Amino acid sequence: MSDERRSLLAEKTPFPDDLDERLRAQLTFLVEVDQLKIILRQSPLAATDRRENDAEHSWHLAMMVAILAEHSDQPINVGHTIQLVLLHDLVEIYAGDTPLYDSAAGVDQQEREGVAADELFSLLPTDQAQRMRTLWDEFEERRTPEARFAKAMDRLQPLLLNWMARGGTWRTPGVTADDVRARKAVIGDASSALWKAGRRLIDEGEARGWARSAPPRCDE
């Protein structure tokens, strides 16, 4: 991040001067994250012919946690897990979306998103900024059952959308069904049942020609 301060959305229509300082910081953050609604992802929507945005993705993940938590291999705190999926993509407001199958874009993803997390969460009062950053780090590190399940939802949701689109991003040039399986295998770290279902969809998608089969290897 440069030394020049970023312009904030809330500055377009400043809050009254006599607003409580803590509340002003919280509202400034909430206005700033409205930008999540304009960060487009690669996944197609099931309901209409357009790509989803990050806010829609985050909402869908929260709904999936509420509905699918029973399939976690370990007990999870549903409310805590929902917090993880709601905030994990907020950093893309500043860092941008990194497509799953774009290896080049993923090289500096961790660094870009870490810088964005520091900048975005610092808009909040110190105690909340620290809590939000701790939650974001928890998701990234995947050391807790909740974080592993949150990550599983993050990989399962676009799998469902690609199934509904009869391929979607599975048709990305150079991507094979084996690549999809490798990228989605993290689902199995949280739920053997959901990964079994996910593999079944990928296998069927490959059989139907929605994902490329890897070319046969030639024996030397």
Residue, then its C-alpha position, 0 to 999 in steps of 0.5 A: m500500500s502506498d503512503e497516499r491514503r485511500s479515499l473512503l466511500a463514506e467521505k462522499t457524504p460525510f457523517p455529522d460532526d457530532l456523531d459518536e467516534r466509535l460509531r462513526a468508525q463502525l459505520t465508515f467500515l460498513v459503508e466501505v464494505d458495500q463495495l463487496k457487491i461490485i467485486l465480480r467472481q468467475s462463477p456463474l449464477a444458477a438463477t440467471d445468466r451472469r457472474e456472481n459478485d462477492a457479496e452474493h457468494s458470501w451470503h450463499l456460504a453463510m446459508m450453506v453453513a447453516i444448512l450443511a453443518e450437520h455433515s461436518d466430520q467434527p462438531i462446529n460452532v455454526g455462528h462462529t463459522i458463519q462469521l468466518v465465511l461472511l468476512h473472509d472475502l472482504v479483503e477482495i475489495y482492495a485486493g481483487d478476486t483471484p480466480l481459482y484456476d489462475s496460477a499466475a494470479g495466485v502467486d502473490q495472493q497471500e501478500r496482497e490479501g494480507v495488506a488489504a486485511d490490514e488496511l480494511f480492518s483498521l477502519l474499525p475501532t481497535d478491539q473490533a479490528q483485532r477481532m476481525r483480523t483474528l477471524w480472517d487469519e483463522f480462516e486462512e490458516r484452517r487450524t480449527p474445525e470451523a475454519r476447515f468447514a468454512k473453507a470447504m463451503d468456499r470450495l463447494q459453493p462454486l462447484l454447485l454453481n459450475w454443475m448447474a452451469r454444465g461446466g462453468t469455470w471447469r471449462t477454463p482453457g487448460v483446466t482438466a477434471d483432475d485439476v478440479r478434483a485437486r483444487k476441491a479436495v480441501i472439502g474432504d478436510a472438513s467433511s468426508a460426506l460432502w467431498k464424496a458428493g463433490r467428487r460424484l458431481i465432478d466425475e459426472g461432469e467429466a463423463r458428460g463432457w463438462a470438464r476435460s479429461a486429462p490426456p493419456r500419458c505416453d509411456e517412455 
